[in-house]
């Protein structure tokens, strides 16, 4: 935080919807251009399985990013088949637990599922903000969704609470 000039810091009030609000600020900054847009575009990495390269090879072809996988109602569907969650999310949880050397994958799975739920809570608000998607594959809506999901993860990976704000 101390290394980021104030002119490049994004800030939103710390409320229940802070993740979506911070992502909206990031998307609007990219769309507006200028030094802040360059700074936001320079962000790399955004948490586990933001990029399809983090996933197993069998999941890379079907899942662009874990945030854009499934819905909150899928739990009941997967439960019918004896699964805890989407198979790609489940496999990512095992890999995340192994990387962190955690003996139980339940916490990793819960974190990935919670991150997905937080994304889906603000997805429909964020997608229209992406006016110039960077991706070329898929429908226009899907390209905007993937760009918004990527910025969501990158913004959350950099967020810190400062007083009553999230920056």
Order of alpha helices (4+ residues) and beta strands (2+ residues): beta-alpha-alpha-alpha-alpha-alpha-alpha-alpha-beta-beta
